[in-house]
Amino acid sequence: MTSSKRLLFYKRLRFGATLASALFASMVGSAHADEAAAKRWIENEFNPSTLSPEQQLEEMRWFIKAAEDFKGMDIRVVSEAITTHEYESKILAKAFSEITGINITHDIIQEGDVVEKLQTQMQSGQNIYDAYVNDSDMIGTHFRYGKVVPITDMIEGEAKDYTLPTLDLDDFIGKSFTTAPDGKLYQLPTQQFANLYWFRQDWFERPELKQQFKSIYGYELGVPVNWSAYEDIAEFFSKHVKTIDGQRVYGHMDYGKKDPSLGWRFTDAWLSMAGAGDKGLPNGKPVDEWGIRVDGCRPVGSSVERGGATNSPAAVYSLNKYIDWLKQYAPPEASGMTFSEAGPVPAQGQIAQQIFWYTTFTADMTKPGLPVMNADGTPKWRMAPSPHGPYWEEGMKLGYQDTGAWTFMNSTPEKRRLAAWLYAQFTVAKTVSLKKTLVGLTPMRESDLQSQAMTDAAPRLGGLVEFYRSNARNLWTPTGSNVPDYPRLAQLWWANVAEAVTGSTSAQQAMDNLARQQDRMLERIERSRVQGECGPKLNEARSAEYWFSQPGAPKPKLANEKPQGETVPYEQLIESWQ
């Protein structure tokens, strides 16, 4: 038998039913060693799980078998720096390597750097990483440029024999966010977190504060349903209460430094919270939360004169409110902070409420000994659905949900992509997903959310579990497919918003500039013809009055942008979710 035939014979035996030959004793020992590692990880780390230990081991046996073609390979993947991905990088990558024999380097870098690396790979065709955890905000980019291999195509094609039988795609709560208008799943969710309303429930329940608030504003202190109530509560704590237990307190928290993270503050659904877009889930149709109108799958304009809503009265109102609240009701230093600098501030105990608070901070907000935690491990704070602005209507999205998802490039060599696909599935497999959720508090599976472990954890998480188990979560969605080039369009936002924050321009002028710049970018993409039938094709410019007279967005300016404040008791809100 020639050496090449012998190698082929050995390879077939690895996948065959017979491993009894003494010639393969070392191979059998290796398989047992892998299974031993799997058992060790299941016993010591991967609990609780929605699977029984026997079912977990069956999943791990599948990974051991599927990884045989890739043993010894060195695979590099990357994601942004949040607690969930730190867990993947430090724990799951090590476990996967020990169990499968595939060596994983899981880099953790800043979100902006992740996008930059991905953009570079898209443009150059050179393989930088074998897989990316990339926000689903780029779904419109990915399905138009053709640089990403859709998960649907992988499962039906090259990865058919390497797709976990228990992957259970319908169990992923963010599946709709990573599905493009062509019906294909482009990215595999691995974590998600919402942008909710956060407040100090212990302060809201103090009888003397409740009485004082009602005497000033004429209604009950509670969870604000609309922006009018949020503004009243912000004014109440910052201007009337001022100190609690001898400490200066504020009725609002935000950030305003000229920095790329200032753009997220707006593209993460601030305009839709005010009511700038159209009805429709997961994103407004035909006008989305960025104010971009589509005709079918074609983006046709951002400015009001082209049927968009980026510089509409509702959008301008949203920017004005952001600036007013930041300057009047937040701590003075907030204007000079970035997203990451402002995030930990509520945990320090001076903030009464925050309208734009990411649940990714939940893990850090629940640490023992914090001023916002009780001695028994329960929080003094709660999270709740965000209030809406006066332009908002039933049937619209109400907030933002970040969905980090595994993304695979067609510039990655197929064998490396398949090995990375195995690791990606490992990080979301039911064997590990519940434990990962409890560590990072960024749930992505319905089965995990409905587990007893999540029920047990709920009292310590301030409403996170209740929110994600409710239908309310459906109104919180990521940036959608109306945005045809997320990286290039997103960078326009923070610079224009910053001009208004510093007072260099008015809010109206800032949004006018932004809308025109987005239109120019859409026009540039249109001229390039690289996005095919779903690429931009700008509408003919018409008067604002024409568009305001049409149904839906853009909407004309309201005569009264501050209706009566409305609140609801937190307990009543929770009951309505059941």
N, C-alpha and C positions, 0 to 999 in steps of 0.2 A: 504494500500500500504506500503510495507516495505521501510526502509530508502534507501536501495541500489536501489530499483526500482524507488523511487522518484528521486534520483540523475540522474539515466539514463533518466528518463522522462524529467527532467529539461534540461539535456544536449542536448537531441533531439530537444527540443523546441528552443534552442539557434540557431540551424542550420535550423530550420523549417521556415515555412512561417508565423506562428502565434506568435505574441508577444503582443497580446492585453490583455492577462490575467492580472488581478491586482496582481497576485502572482509574476509577473516578472516586476513590475514597477521599482524596483531599477536597474534591469538589463538594461531596456530601458534607464533609466537616464544615466547609465554608457556609453552606446553606443553613446548617444547624446553628452556626455561630451568629448568622444574621437573625435567625428566629429567636435566639437567646437574647440578642440585643433588643429586639422588638418586645419581648416579654418584659424585659427590665424597664424599658421606657413606659410601657403600659402600666406596670405596677407602681412605678415611682413618680411618674409625671403626668401621664395622660388620663387623669381622673379629676373631676367627674367627666363622664361622657354619656351621650344618649345611647351608645352601644354597650352591650355587655362585654366583659373582658374577652369572651370567646369570639364575639363578632369583631372586636377590635383586632384580635390576632389574625382573623381571616383577612381583614383589610391589609394588614401588614404583610401577610404572606403573598397577597397579590402584588404589592409593591416590590417585594424581594424577587418575585418571578419576573415582573415586567422590567426590572432594572438590569437583568442579566446582560443585555446587549450593551449596556453603558457603564459597567463597572470600571472604576479607575479613572473615569473622565473627570476633569476639573471644570465645573460650571459656575458662571458668575451671573448673579442677579442683583437688582437694586430696588430700593424703595425709600420713601421719605422717613424722617425721624419722628415717629410717634410710638407710644408704648407698645402697641400691637406689633409693629414691625420690628421693634427691638426684641420682642419675644421670639418672633420668627427667626431673626438673625442669630440670636444667642442660643436659643433652645432647639427650635425645630430644624434648623439647618444641620446642627450637630447630630440630632436624632436621625434625620434622614440619611446622613452620610454613614453613620454607624450601621443602620439597618439595611441600606441598599448598596453601599460601596461606591456610590457616586459622591464625589467631593464637591460640596457647595460652599461658595463664598457669597454671602448675602450682605452686600454693602448697604449702609445707612447714610444717606446724605440729605441735604435740604430739598424741599419740594421743587423749588425753582431750578436746582441743579439736576434733578431727575428729568424735568422737562427739557432742559438744555441738552443733556446727553441723548435723550430720545430724539430730539429734533436733529441733532448732529448725525445720528445713525440714519434717520429718515432721508436726510439730504445727501449724505456721502455714500450710503450703501455699505459702509464698513461696520462690521459687527463689534460694538462696544460692550454690550451686555447681551446675555442669552435670553433674558426676560426682564420685563419692567413691571413694577406695581405702579400703574399710571392711573390718575383719576379718570373716572368715566366722563368728566367734563369734556374730554377730547373725542367723544364718540363721533361728533360731526366731522372732525378732522380725519379720523381713522377710516371711516367708511367712504370718504370722498377721495382721499389720496392713494388708496390701494397699497400702502406701505406695511399694513398690519395683516397678519393671517387671521381671519375670523375663527373663533373657537368652533363655530358650527362646521366650517370647512375642515378644520383639523380633525374633529371627532369623526366626521364622515369619510375622511381620507387618510392622510399619513399617520394620524394618531389613533386610528380605529382600534388597533390592538394594544394601545397604551393608555386607554381611557378607563378610569376606575369604574367598575360596575356599580358601585354604591355612591358615585359622585352626586346623583340626584339633583340635577339642575333646577328642577321646580321648587326645591327647598330653599334656594337663594332668594332673599327678600329684595335684592337689588338687580335681579335679572332684567327687568324692564329698562333699567337705566343703561345697560350695556348692550342693548339690542337696537340696531340701526333701522332706519326706514325700509331697508331692503329685507327686514325680517331676520337677519342673521345676528347671532350673538358674537360680539367682537372681543369682549374682555370677560374674564372670570372674576367675580367679586371675591375679595379676601377680607375686607373690613368695611364698615361704614359707620358714620356718625352724623348726627343732625345738628342743626343750628337752632337752638330753642331759647325760650325765655327762662331766666334764672332769677330767683328772688329769695330773700331771707324770710322764711315762713315764721320763724320765731318772732321777728319784729312785726310782721303783718298781723300777728295774733295778739299783740299787746293791747289790752282794753283801752289804755289811755291814748295810744296812737290811733286806734280805730275811731275813737270818739273825736279826737282832734281833726282827723282827716275828714270825717263826715260833716263836722261843723264848718269846715272851710269850703269843701267841694260839693256837699249835698248828696253824696252817695257813699256806698260802703268801700272801705279799703279791701282790696282783694286782687285776684289775678286779672290783669287788664285784658279786655277783649279787643279793644281798639287802641290806636295810637294816642287818641285824646286822653284816655285814662292813663296810659303809660307816661305821658308828659305831665299830667297832674301829679302822679305819684313821684316822678323825678323831682319836680318842683317842691313837693311836700317835704321829702327827706333832706334835700339840699338847702332849701331856703327857710323852711319852718322848723323842722326838727333839729337839724344841724349836728347835734351831739346825742349819742346814746351811750349810757354807762361811762360817761366822761370822755368818749372818743369822737372825733369829728367823723361824720358819715356823709355819704353822697348817694343821691338817688339814681345815678346812672354811671355806667362804665363803658369806655370805648377806647379807640386809639386813632391817631391822626397824623403820624409822621409820614413825610414824603418817602415812600418805600413801596416796592412791588406788592407787599402784603396789603397796602391800602386799596389796591385794585380788587383783591378778594372780598374786601368788605362790601363791595358793590356788586360784583359779578356773581357773588354767592347769594343771589336772589333778593337783594335789598329793594330793587325796583318792583319786583312782583309782590313783595310784602306790602308795599304802598298801594299796589293795584295797577301798575303801569301796563301790564300785558293783557293777554286774552285768557278766556276760560280754556280749560283743557288740561289733562294730565297724561304723562308726567310733566309736560311743559305746555305753555300757552300756544294755541293754534288760532290764527296763523302767526300771531306776534308773541314772542317768547319773553322771558325775564330779562334779556339783554336789550329788548326793544327791537330785535331783528325780525322782520316779516319774511315768511316764505310763501311761495306759490308752489304747491306740491312739495317737492323736496328742494326747490331752488330758492336760496336767499335772494330777496328782491329789494331790500333796503333797510336802513337803520334810522334815518332821519324821518321826521314827520312828513316832510314833503315827498318822501318816497313810500309812505305808508307804514313807516316804523314808529317806534315810541321812545327811542333813546333820549330825545330832547323834548318829550311831551310834557304837559303840565304835571302829570303824576310823577314823572321821573325827576323833574325840577323840584317838586315838593319834597320828594324823598331825600334829595341832596340837602335841601335847606334844613329839613328836620335833623338830619345827621349832624350838620354843623352847629345848629342852635343847641341841641342837647349836649354835644361834646363841650361846647364853650360855657354853657350855663350850669350844667348839672353834674359833670364828671370832675374828678380830681384835676387840679391844674396841670399836673405832669402828664396826663393822658394824651394831650395833643402832641407830645413829643415821643410817644411810644409806638412801637411796631406791634404787629399781631402777637408775636411770641413774648414780647415784654409785657403786654397788657393781660395776657391770658391768666397768669397766676394771681393777679391783684384781688379779685373777689374773695379768694381763699384767705386773704389777710384780715378780713373781718370789717371793712369799712364801707362796703357797697351794699345798698339795699336791693337793687335789681339790675339786670342787664338784659336788654332786648335781643342782643345778638351774641349768644353764648354757645360755643361749640361743646357738644357732649364728649368730645375727645379729652376734655379736661376733667372728666368725672373721676378718673383714677387718682389724679393729683388732688382733687377737691375732697377726697374721702380719707385722707391720711390721718391717723390718730394724732391728737394733740393740736390740730389746727383750731383757730378761733371759731371756725364755722362748723365744728363737729361737737356733738355731745359726748359725754364721758362713756356712754354705753355703746358708742360706735355708730349711732344714727346721725344723720346730718341735720343741721339747723336750717338748711336751705331746701328748696325744691326746684325742679324744672317743670315747665308746662309749655303748651303750644304758644307760639309767638302771637302777639296782637297784630292786627292788620290795619292798614291805612284807609283813608276815606274813599279811595278809588277801587278798593278791593271788592270783589263780588263772589258769591257762592259759586263753586265750580272752578275757581282758580287755585293754582298752587299757592302755598302760604309760607314756604321757607325752603331752605337749602339742606341737602343731604350729601355729604361727601361719600363717594363710593370708590375706594381704592381697589383696582382690579388688575389681575395678571394680564399682561399684554405682550404679544409675540410678534416679532418683526420678520418680514419675508427675507430680509438681508442676513438673518441668522442661519448658518448652515443647518440643514434639516436634522441631523443627528443631535446637534447641540440643542436645538429647539425642542426636540422630543424629550431629551433628558431633563431640560428645564420644565417642560410640561408635567413630568412626573413629580418634580419637587413642588410645583405650584399646586397640584392636586393634593399633595401631602399636607400642605399648610391649611387646606380647607376641608380635609377629610373628616368625616364624623368622629373618627378616633380622637382627633386633636382639637376640633373646632370649639367645643364647649369650654374646655380649659382655656383656650386662647381668648375666647370671649370674656371669661371671668377675669382674666389678667388685664386685657386692654380695654374692655367695656365698649367694643365696637362690633356689635353683633351682625352676622350676615346670613344665618340660617334660621328658618322658622322653627325647626325642631329644637334648636338650642333655646330659643326664646320661650318655648312652651314647656321646657324641662322643669323638674322639681328644683334643680339647683338654682335656676334663675328666680323661681318663686321664693326660695330661701334667701337669696341675695337682695331681693327687691327692697326690703326696709332700709338697707344701707346705701341705696343708690338714688334716693331722692326723686323718684318718678321715672327713671330711665326705662325700667322694665314695663311699667304701665303704659308709657308712651309707645314703645315698640310693639306691645301686644294689642294696641288699639288701631282702629281704622284711621285715626288722625295722622298716622305716619305717612299715609299715602299722599298727603298734601305737601310733603317735604321731599323735594327731588333735586338731583344735580342739574348742572347746565346740560341742555339738550342738543339735539342734532341740528337746530337752526344755525348754530355757530360753525362756520365752515373751516375756520383755521384758528383754533383756540390760542396757540402761543402768540401769533402775530396780532390778533385782535385784543387779547387780554392785556398786553403791554400798553395799549392806548389809554386804559382806564385810570391807572393810578396817577399818571402825570397830570391828566385833566382834572381829576378830583382834587388833587393837591393844590392846584391853582385856586380853586374855590375855597378850600380850607384855610389857606393863608390870606385870603382876601384880595389876591391879585386880580381875580375876575369874579363876576357874579355867578351864582349857581346856574342861571339860564345860559350865560355865555359859555360856561364850562361844558354843559351838556350839549349845546349847539356845536361846539368845537369837536367834542367826542363823536357826535352823530355824523358830522361831515367826514371826519377821519375814518370812521368805520365804513362809510359809503365808498370812500376812495380805496380802501383796502379791498372791499368787495369787488369794486370795478377792476382793480389790478388783477385779482384772481380770475375774474371773468375773462379778461383779455388773454390771460395765460392759457386758458382752455385745458388746464391740467386736471380739473375735477369732473369733467364729463357732464352727463345729463343732469346731475344734481349740484353742479357748480352754480355760483351766483349769476344772476341776470337782472340787472338793476331796473326797477320800475322807472317810468318817465316821471319827472318831477311835476307835482301838482301843488296847489295851494293847501295850506293847513286846514282851511275851512272845508275843502272838499273831503279830506280824510276824516275830520272831526264829525262830518255828517254821515259817515259810514258806520255800520254796526261794529261794536267792539273797539279795540285799540287801533290807533291812538285816541284817547278820550279828551274832550274839551275840559277846560279848567272849571272846577266846581266853585259855586258861589260861596260855599262854606266848607273849608277844609279842616275845620275842627268841630265836628258834631259832639253831642253830649258824651262824656266819658262813660264807659260801661265796664263793670267788673263782675267776676263770678267767684264764689268761695271755692277754694282749692278742693275741698272734699266733694263738692257737687260736681266739679270738673272730673275728678277721678271716677265718680260713680257713672258719669255719662259715657266713660270709655268701656265700661264692663259689658 
